[in-house]
Amino acid sequence: MQQQLRVAALRYRLWVALNAFTLAQDYNRDDHDRGDRAQTRQYGYQSGFQDGQCQGRHEGARMTPSTTAARLAQATRDYKS
């Protein structure tokens, strides 16, 4: 009798553990939150674009012709065609 209870308890624990994995897997399906992902991706693209624009304006305002020439020379120093 005691052996049967141990086996039954073990089966129950395994069943609970496997159901927990199954529910977690079901929650992480790709189509579960598709709208939020698309919105988040668009927000990321937009924020990255705006940050790049702002950085470009900032760097463009500090650039002088001598700085630009020096940067170009440094960037192409090791370039071989």
N, C-alpha and C positions, 0 to 999 in steps of 0.2 A: 504494500500500500504506500509506504513512504517512498519507495523507488518511483512509483507512478506519479506521485506529487512532484518529485524533483524533475522528472521528465516533462511534466505539464508546465512547471514553472520555467524551465529552460525554453520550451517552445514559445511560451508567452513572451519572454524577454526577447527572444529572437524576432518574433513577430512585431513587437513594438519597435525594436531597433530598425528593422527593415522598412517598416512603415514611415519612420522618421526620415530615412534617406529618400524614400519615394516621394514624400510630400515636399522635401527640400528640392528635389530634382524637378518636380512639377512646377514649383514656384518660379524657378529660374528659366522657364521656357523663353524662347526668343520673342514670341508674340505676346507675352504677358504685359509688357510695358512698351510696346513699340512706339506709341505716340510720344511718350516722355523722352525716349532715346533720340528720336528725330529732332525734337525741340531742343534738347540739350546739345546735340551736335551742331545745330544751326546757331545756337547761342555761342558755342565755342568758336565756330568759324567767324562769326560777326565780331566777337571780342578780340580774336587774334588779328583780324584785319584792322580794326580800329587801333589796337596797340601798335601795329606796324606802321600805320599812317602817322600816328603821334610821334613815334620814334624817328621816322623819316623826316618829319618836319623839324624835330628838335636837332637832329644831326645836320640837316640841310641849313639850318640857321647858323650853326657854328662853323660851317665849312667856308674856307677861304680858298682862292685859287692855289695858293702855295700848299695848303694842307691837302687838297685834292690831288695835286701832282705828286706829293710825297707818298700819299696812300697808294696811288696808282703804281708808282715805281716799286714800292714794297710788295704789292700784290703780284706784280709781274716779274719780280726779280729772278725767280728760279724757273720761269716758264720757258720751255723750248718748243719751237714749232717744228 
